[in-house]
Amino acid sequence: MAESGIEVKKETAMIWRNRIVKSGEVDPESIPDHPHNWRMHPAKQVAAIEGVLADVGIVDRCLVNLRTSEEFGEAQGVPVLLDGHLRKERAIATGQPTVLVDYVDLDPREESIVLATLDPISGQAQTNADELDAVLLWMRTDYQAVQDLVADVATEADLGLSWSDAGFAVTDPVSVPPPLPEGTDVEKVATTINLVCGDIREPIPMSLYVSLLNAFLASGDIVQVLLNGVQHWSEGDGDEMDGDEADW
């Protein structure tokens, strides 16, 4: 049984064909858009992808169909972009010399399937709020459009989080720790907790994050709090901590 809950019969499973025939790095202006690209990109999405590309860089490739099939008629042999239209557009607008490309060689029927389903299939994914919560503990970006995008995702998942100068913060009044002492470097404390606990296991859940901050308030000693907290968390009891106790 797969994690998705769908039973997979391995003995009868079809082996997927790898349709990527080559990869490359090309001038974005050399790639023709697909004449029937149906996806439109609102200003908010444009700003978000520009922010991610500026903050992180390229982490994905554009997808181009070589169209060698005779079924394309006059369009045979004229490559077209199947996925990555917005990235290509922004690359040209910002003067990027090249974009990364994966090339496939699909016939018209296959091309239509990919063009119609690539984004909608991704959009059908559901949210695991606990895992998203853990991911957002690491979120730090100076780009407002990216902050807005991820804040929308957190809101949709009903996480009770909002963006602050130090990253995502709890908005649930039950979980909010008291104010830190005046002069405390909040971002340094938060980042240290994330990094140290993240090295022990996976990114820490919000309950542990709040508990560690409360413990820091009680003891005033971030080093001792981290040592105690990491030991406690590495033993597997992180979700049961009492946030009012410094020594657990």
BAGULO-663966 format. One line per 8 residues: number of its first residue (from 0); their letters; for each residue x negated, y, z negated of C-alpha. Coordinates in pm, 1 decimal, padded with zeros to 6 digits. Layout:
% BAGULO-663966
NUM = A = X,Y,Z | ... $
***
This chain:
% BAGULO-663966
0 = MAESGIEV = 00000.0,00000.0,00000.0 | -00145.9,00335.9,00102.9 | -00149.0,00637.2,-00132.9 | 00130.8,00791.5,00075.4 | 00357.2,00499.8,-00016.4 | 00366.5,00372.2,00343.1 | 00284.2,00004.9,00376.6 | 00008.3,-00062.3,00629.2 $
8 = KKETAMIW = -00035.9,-00407.3,00779.2 | -00408.1,-00414.6,00846.7 | -00397.0,-00733.7,01050.7 | -00168.9,-00573.2,01310.8 | -00297.2,-00215.4,01294.9 | -00401.7,-00057.8,01625.4 | -00759.2,00070.5,01642.9 | -00742.5,00443.8,01716.9 $
16 = RNRIVKSG = -00921.9,00563.5,02026.1 | -01172.9,00843.7,01988.3 | -01066.7,01091.3,02254.3 | -01339.3,01344.2,02180.3 | -01581.5,01311.7,02470.4 | -01832.2,01580.4,02376.0 | -01891.7,01884.7,02158.5 | -02055.0,02216.5,02227.9 $
24 = EVDPESIP = -02105.7,02581.7,02144.6 | -01977.6,02821.9,02409.3 | -01891.8,03182.6,02480.4 | -01531.7,03227.2,02358.2 | -01446.0,03429.2,02668.1 | -01527.4,03126.3,02883.2 | -01237.1,02920.0,02743.5 | -00899.6,02970.7,02918.4 $
32 = DHPHNWRM = -00596.9,02981.1,02687.6 | -00332.6,02717.1,02744.1 | -00061.7,02871.0,02967.1 | 00210.0,02726.1,02742.1 | 00060.8,02794.4,02400.3 | 00375.7,02840.4,02193.9 | 00222.8,02945.3,01861.2 | 00245.4,03312.4,01766.0 $
40 = HPAKQVAA = 00024.8,03463.8,01495.6 | 00167.4,03734.7,01266.9 | -00056.0,04012.0,01134.7 | -00072.7,03851.6,00789.5 | -00214.6,03530.5,00934.5 | -00462.5,03721.2,01149.0 | -00590.4,03911.0,00844.6 | -00617.6,03590.0,00640.7 $
48 = IEGVLADV = -00821.6,03400.6,00898.7 | -01048.8,03701.9,00947.3 | -01103.8,03709.6,00571.2 | -01188.2,03337.7,00550.6 | -01423.3,03358.0,00849.8 | -01597.0,03663.4,00705.0 | -01620.5,03520.6,00353.4 | -01700.3,03154.8,00428.8 $
56 = GIVDRCLV = -01774.7,03123.5,00800.6 | -01683.7,02861.8,01061.0 | -01568.7,02526.2,00921.5 | -01360.7,02397.6,01213.7 | -01386.5,02361.0,01591.5 | -01164.5,02473.2,01874.1 | -01010.8,02192.7,02082.3 | -01035.8,02200.5,02463.8 $
64 = NLRTSEEF = -00888.6,01957.8,02718.6 | -01109.3,01897.8,03022.5 | -00809.3,01801.5,03241.7 | -00989.8,01564.6,03477.9 | -00671.2,01368.2,03552.3 | -00534.5,01399.8,03908.0 | -00190.0,01436.6,03753.2 | -00273.8,01801.5,03678.3 $
72 = GEAQGVPV = -00269.4,01879.3,04051.1 | -00414.3,02221.1,04124.4 | -00505.7,02258.9,03756.3 | -00725.6,01948.8,03764.1 | -01072.3,02012.9,03629.4 | -00979.4,02348.6,03473.5 | -01037.1,02317.5,03094.1 | -00773.9,02472.6,02865.5 $
80 = LLDGHLRK = -00762.2,02548.4,02495.8 | -00527.9,02323.3,02296.4 | -00604.9,02442.3,01943.6 | -00792.5,02742.4,01807.9 | -00633.1,03026.1,02004.8 | -00642.3,03264.9,01709.0 | -01003.6,03181.2,01625.0 | -01100.9,03235.8,01986.8 $
88 = ERAIATGQ = -00913.8,03566.8,01996.1 | -01075.4,03695.6,01677.2 | -01418.9,03575.5,01791.3 | -01387.3,03787.5,02105.2 | -01248.2,04085.5,01911.6 | -01534.0,04078.1,01658.9 | -01809.5,04018.0,01913.0 | -01903.8,03663.4,01813.6 $
96 = PTVLVDYV = -02145.1,03521.5,02074.2 | -02017.8,03162.7,02054.5 | -01753.5,02932.3,01908.3 | -01779.9,02561.7,01830.5 | -01572.6,02334.3,02054.7 | -01467.0,01969.1,02067.3 | -01369.1,01847.6,02415.8 | -01105.6,01584.5,02489.7 $
104 = DLDPREES = -00990.3,01442.9,02823.0 | -00612.7,01391.9,02811.6 | -00355.7,01343.0,03084.9 | -00050.9,01577.6,03101.6 | 00166.4,01354.2,02882.8 | -00097.0,01325.1,02612.0 | -00177.9,01695.6,02630.1 | 00186.7,01784.4,02573.4 $
112 = IVLATLDP = 00204.2,01559.1,02266.3 | -00102.7,01719.9,02110.9 | 00007.3,02073.3,02194.2 | 00355.6,02016.9,02048.2 | 00260.1,01833.2,01729.5 | -00084.8,01939.6,01607.2 | 00028.4,02224.3,01380.5 | 00376.4,02089.8,01289.9 $
120 = ISGQAQTN = 00229.3,01763.1,01160.2 | -00006.9,01954.8,00930.6 | 00282.9,02171.3,00816.7 | 00475.2,01866.7,00693.2 | 00221.9,01798.8,00419.4 | 00360.8,01836.2,00068.1 | 00189.5,02000.5,-00228.5 | 00040.7,01822.2,-00528.2 $
128 = ADELDAVL = 00068.5,02109.2,-00775.8 | -00180.2,01962.4,-01025.5 | -00452.5,01924.4,-00763.8 | -00382.0,02269.6,-00620.0 | -00408.0,02406.3,-00973.9 | -00754.9,02251.0,-01004.0 | -00862.7,02391.5,-00666.5 | -00749.2,02743.5,-00751.3 $
136 = LWMRTDYQ = -00963.4,02750.5,-01064.5 | -01259.8,02788.9,-00827.5 | -01104.5,03061.1,-00612.7 | -01304.9,03382.0,-00589.7 | -01283.7,03614.4,-00290.2 | -01301.1,03986.7,-00228.2 | -01074.4,03968.0,00078.8 | -00724.5,04088.4,-00003.7 $
144 = AVQDLVAD = -00555.9,03899.3,00281.4 | -00704.1,03570.8,00156.2 | -00596.3,03651.9,-00199.5 | -00242.5,03720.8,-00075.0 | -00230.0,03398.5,00126.5 | -00342.4,03174.4,-00157.7 | -00120.3,03360.6,-00406.4 | 00175.1,03278.7,-00180.5 $
152 = VATEADLG = 00072.3,02912.2,-00179.7 | 00047.5,02914.4,-00561.3 | 00389.8,03079.2,-00588.3 | 00548.2,02821.5,-00358.2 | 00400.7,02546.5,-00576.1 | 00546.5,02717.7,-00887.6 | 00208.7,02720.8,-01059.4 | 00261.1,03036.6,-01262.1 $
160 = LSWSDAGF = -00065.6,03188.2,-01136.3 | -00152.9,03535.6,-01012.7 | -00467.3,03690.4,-00871.3 | -00700.4,03889.8,-01095.9 | -01044.6,04041.9,-01044.7 | -01196.6,03720.3,-01180.6 | -00981.3,03491.6,-00965.9 | -00652.6,03321.2,-01047.3 $
168 = AVTDPVSV = -00511.4,03377.8,-01392.9 | -00226.0,03215.2,-01585.4 | 00102.0,03407.6,-01581.4 | 00298.2,03159.3,-01794.1 | 00326.6,03337.6,-02133.9 | 00311.6,03002.5,-02315.4 | -00033.7,02931.2,-02173.0 | -00189.0,03278.1,-02168.6 $
176 = PPPLPEGT = -00483.3,03305.0,-02410.3 | -00516.1,03612.4,-02632.9 | -00729.2,03902.3,-02500.2 | -01102.6,03841.8,-02515.3 | -01312.7,04061.2,-02746.7 | -01400.0,04403.5,-02609.4 | -01714.8,04394.3,-02398.1 | -01680.6,04024.7,-02305.9 $
184 = DVEKVATT = -01783.3,03946.8,-01948.3 | -01459.7,03766.1,-01856.8 | -01577.0,03651.3,-01515.2 | -01901.4,03512.9,-01657.9 | -01715.7,03316.7,-01926.2 | -01462.5,03180.4,-01676.0 | -01724.3,03092.7,-01416.6 | -01944.1,02920.0,-01675.0 $
192 = INLVCGDI = -01653.3,02708.9,-01798.4 | -01563.9,02611.3,-01442.7 | -01918.2,02521.8,-01341.9 | -02017.2,02329.9,-01652.1 | -01694.9,02129.2,-01677.1 | -01683.5,02077.7,-01303.5 | -02025.8,01911.9,-01319.1 | -01895.8,01663.2,-01572.9 $
200 = REPIPMSL = -01588.5,01552.7,-01382.5 | -01349.3,01720.9,-01139.4 | -01246.9,02089.3,-01156.6 | -01076.4,02137.2,-01489.7 | -00697.1,02167.7,-01534.9 | -00547.6,02495.5,-01652.4 | -00463.9,02346.7,-01994.6 | -00832.1,02280.2,-02061.9 $
208 = YVSLLNAF = -00930.7,02619.0,-01922.1 | -00698.6,02797.3,-02165.3 | -00810.0,02576.1,-02453.7 | -01175.2,02662.4,-02393.6 | -01101.0,03033.3,-02380.5 | -00903.9,03011.9,-02704.0 | -01188.9,02819.5,-02864.4 | -01432.4,03089.5,-02753.5 $
216 = LASGDIVQ = -01212.2,03346.2,-02926.6 | -01212.7,03142.4,-03245.5 | -01588.6,03086.6,-03258.0 | -01735.9,03371.6,-03053.9 | -02005.2,03130.3,-02937.7 | -01963.7,03038.9,-02570.8 | -02255.8,02793.5,-02574.4 | -02114.0,02589.5,-02863.7 $
224 = VLLNGVQH = -01765.1,02600.2,-02713.1 | -01893.7,02466.4,-02383.7 | -02096.0,02190.7,-02548.6 | -01798.4,02077.3,-02756.0 | -01553.9,02119.2,-02470.1 | -01764.3,01931.3,-02217.4 | -01821.8,01642.2,-02457.3 | -01450.0,01625.6,-02532.0 $
232 = WSEGDGDE = -01353.3,01648.3,-02165.0 | -01609.4,01387.3,-02055.7 | -01452.9,01143.3,-02303.1 | -01121.8,01179.7,-02120.5 | -00919.7,01372.2,-02380.8 | -00920.3,01713.6,-02210.7 | -00543.6,01739.5,-02168.9 | -00479.8,01679.2,-02538.1 $
240 = MDGDEADW = -00700.6,01950.4,-02683.5 | -00570.4,02194.5,-02938.6 | -00664.3,02535.4,-02802.9 | -00668.3,02691.4,-03152.8 | -00956.5,02473.3,-03270.8 | -01314.9,02565.1,-03192.1 | -01471.3,02228.9,-03279.8 | -01193.7,01984.5,-03172.1 $
***
